[in-house]
């Protein structure tokens, strides 16, 4: 009996040891979102059931049941494609649901399976699936299951996406390809990073915020936008709208200048252009935002607007830590911390910084400062990553998120939990984003990678 208890205890300790330590593990969420010119698609799937919603002028929702567990999904211009795998028979079952007609049909593909990172996408007439045996190859099928051919690339396929209004684009190696006349043609210009999401017919945003524009047979990198996770963006009148946490940021597509923002009550995952408004979609709801509801970052009284914006960009390049209030009533600055007024972050906060110390090291003339942890006022103790600082005045409320150096778990200090969370993130066993990525970037090179893990280890 004692031996059996010891064995059970050992198994339990082993399970606890291999579990991710991060509270931000979101792998296998079984939620998919994308957008094109017909709306935002949100698909939640579990087992053989999928709930499909298209958010647009007339939102449509439906529940779909299929015969096999759903492994992956894709939606494009009125069609939701569900990929199911039958490993025993070495075949894949593909189901195509037409959102407008409420019609479901399916077909089987023999000798084709999925890996965890298998890419696929759709255009107006076909489904393109990466060959699980050869990452250089795509296999195309019609929506009725007819084999259409194979396409081979020089580099490994990193990303596939359906164009905003048509076509399929592939990132293979460092090269971007577009499908035209039944063949893929390489675009000249800059290399791209995956994954990619179309924002309109000619603009693409990577999962890390890099913005690319296609002009005829070339593609060029323009700028990097703030983005928490890979998400669908949109373009209206040459203005790019990108979701970032609970905010929607607006950028001039030509210059990359952030010109406006909108703060939502909850997280925004995807946005879609609906005339002169932006439809914002979260986990399970959508709402419309008029462009006039965005808060402008350009002063209406500035008679030399372009000259002023050039000065602002120069200040950013010099590392100026000044954040100007949108109403112009005060300034939020610090000689100790880095104030990022574009992303509304207060960064480079040392571990074990107290609430009192943070307030003492901030200058916020014309404001009252209140700190929150999980919507509860924090009056004492240490501040942690993810906490919010609300600067309020009679005219406005500006909310900043805190990033404590190396504090990835939000506890306010650096310990083995932060190290383990970063290691899990680097090997794909955990995920975090937004201000937590800033906290993990302990060497301040703009990304969280193995170099940060080495520096973080030396700090403990």
GIJO-V655303 format. One record per run of one state. SS is the DSSP state (H for helix, E for strand, L for the rest). FROM is the first residue (numbers start at 1). LEN is the number of residues. Records with the same first field share a line. If there is no record, write none. Layout:
SS: FROM-LEN / FROM-LEN
This chain:
L: 1-1 / 19-12 / 37-2 / 47-2 / 56-4 / 66-4 / 77-2 / 87-4 / 99-4 / 111-9 / 123-3 / 132-2 / 143-4 / 153-4 / 163-5 / 173-2 / 181-2 / 190-6 / 199-4 / 207-3 / 216-2 / 225-9 / 237-2 / 245-2 / 253-5 / 264-6 / 275-2 / 282-4 / 294-1 / 297-8 / 318-5 / 325-6 / 335-3 / 341-4 / 350-4 / 361-1 / 365-3 / 374-2 / 378-4 / 383-5 / 393-4 / 405-11 / 427-8 / 441-9 / 460-1
H: 2-17 / 291-3 / 305-13 / 355-6 / 416-11 / 435-6 / 450-10
E: 31-6 / 39-8 / 49-7 / 60-6 / 70-7 / 79-8 / 91-8 / 103-8 / 120-3 / 126-6 / 134-9 / 147-6 / 157-6 / 168-5 / 175-6 / 183-7 / 196-3 / 203-4 / 210-6 / 218-7 / 234-3 / 239-6 / 247-6 / 258-6 / 270-5 / 277-5 / 286-5 / 295-2 / 323-2 / 331-4 / 338-3 / 345-5 / 354-1 / 362-3 / 368-6 / 376-2 / 382-1 / 388-5 / 397-8
